[in-house]
């Protein structure tokens, strides 16, 4: 069988989606303190390593084929993908693996700065097997919420083209539960050092995510017409969400920020994920405006409720995931005269189907994560010690540091020009300085400098 343009596009899309996970690592890494950046990036990378192996062994098999009670596929039916050898279905298997990888990686942002790397590495394979695979099978693989499934027969066909429920709501719910289990960081909402340390990393990560999302949403397109609609919607929804987030930020806090722009883009991408092939571009703009403004408010609620969702996974992914999935009940375009949302004369049937899918996803991910997270926490523990958190999880968990602070400012400094303030600024924190004959006292080291 010759390779077709569709095969090539699916492989390119898979590579784009895979790139999203390192991009997420940069996005999350920039949002943490400097002494936790590598740990955050590593949590994304290890997710790719673990899920990649699991997907070949039993993960893909659990999301396809004949299922068990419509809940999950037989893990041994295509174990090791042996039965797919010589078939183009291997491309589909690879594409679907990248979705599983980034879904679990998204969760890690809720427990930044304080989680044991080993505990996370144990959580990933169990969660993918027990939560993600069944959910993907139920909605995409022929299970309860797929065409012909038992839930669909009663409530109607859910629309989730690229993963509003499977990816976004499931990861956002898991993030919420895991943040509660692990608990607040020391100094949460009080320590001013709990702030992003590298805004350019965040902007670069958001840009990579936006780029990869065109493959995320568009990889499964079956026609040029559908692909064009998906591309435009994936462009305009995050664009509108970024604008509405910045306006909301300006009204509420007085300044539009770079972090707000990046977060707004991600909120829009999350919102358009389930509906990218099923709404008009004008509706996509409206969806982005709503999602951006709403999520800008959602992320602040963690302080009111004392939820230390470190990197706003709940506010952005669960929040925008719910908005995007439920919005289809109102703005979904009719397909062959059926399945339209309320605004297109379709009645409440699509809204009911979307709501049922949301409830099932919340229950499966919430209960599953609670059981897995508590079991790990009660056995090996999910959290590093207070001393390790203070020193930084990069050193405690990986014996590495993202930045060599002791070397900053060392060596020849051609821009000092002999000015006292410039020369003083170039000396390391603990060394004495002498400028123009004036002896300067040693500068005390800060415990959490550049944290």
Phi, psi and omega in degrees: 000125180287149178287134182257170176299325179296319178297315180298314181298321180294321177292319177296317179298319179298318178295322178295317180291322177298321178297335180299328182291312170300325176298320176297322178300318177293317180301310178291319182299321178290334182280344181272178169289157183302326184278006176233006187295315182294320178300320180294316179295320180295328178295328174287316182295318181293331176298318178296318181296312184290311184293326178302318179289315181299321183297321178290320184287300183221346185298309181298320180299326181285349182251006182219172171075198179293133186251173176257106180058024180072012185258318177207156179280163179293116183293345183258354183297318178234039182302128181072006181059023182299323182287349180263357178301132182083008182239144176292352177297343175298327178295316178299320179297319179293319178299314182293332178298322183293331176292315179297321181299309185286334179299310181287328178297326179303324185298327189301332182297338182285342184239027180300150172081350190214005184260143173290134180295321179296321178295319177296318180296334175278323181296319187303305183293325180291317181293318179299318182288316188270336184243303187294310184301312177300318181295317178298322178293317183297323184264320186251338192257006181108011183272207190303322184256010175273175177301126181087357179285162184296318179292320178298321181299330182269315189252349182103169185278120176286146174255119176210076191299314186234005171121034176300317177272310186299319185260302192282307181293321180295317180289321179295321177294315179299321178298318179300311182294316183292324177298322178292318181295314184286327178090173183288150169293153175294125182088011180304131179068006179234319184282118180293346179282351175279072182215160178301138182259346186214089181297320177302323175301317181297314181294320177295316179298318179296322179296318178295319178298316180297317177300310183295333184293338175294327172282325179301311180276324190266350185300327184268008179300139184252354179210162179296323180296315179293318180299319179296318178297317179297316182298312181297316181294326178287339174280311194276330181293310176296329177297313179293322180295321177299315181296315182290327175297314182295320178295317178299319178297317180298317181292317187276325187237353174094348183216135167279133186243160175297318178299322178295321178298313180295317180294323178297319176301312181295320178300318178294320178297318178298315184296323184277348185306309182287338191244010189302330182258005191231008177227160180281161178300324179294317176297326179296323176296313178300319178298318179295318180298318179292313184296317181297312181293317182295315183291330175298328176279319183303318186294337179279344183292339181298329178288325179292322184262359179070026179265114181274071171277087196311311188244026171065035178294318182293311182298323184268307187280315176289316181300304181290330176297317177295315180299311183294321181289315181286332180299333179299333176295344181250322191242009179295134175285147177291144175244114184055037177081004183230163174078015182284153176280176183303321183289347179248021176078019184272359182075196185265359187300316181292323177296322177297314180299317180294320181294318179298317178298320178297314181298315180297318180296315179300317182291313182296311182289319181296310181290316180300314179294322179299315180294312182294312183297317180292322179297316178294318182295325181281340182261283183268348181084138183262346191242142175286167179291165178298322180296318180293323178294320180292316179289331181116132183290340177299311179290316185293321186261335186232354182056037180223164175223137181292333186226138177267083186297326183295340182263351181295127177088001180282158175087192185290139183233090185290344183265003182290323178055023176072009181282137182303314184290328180289316181294319180297325183288341184269354179277149177294159190304330188251003183265151177284158181228149174225119183235125177051041177082358182259125180278128179256141180289158176300145177267128181293144178280141176271137182299323188238039184301134179058029180282000000 
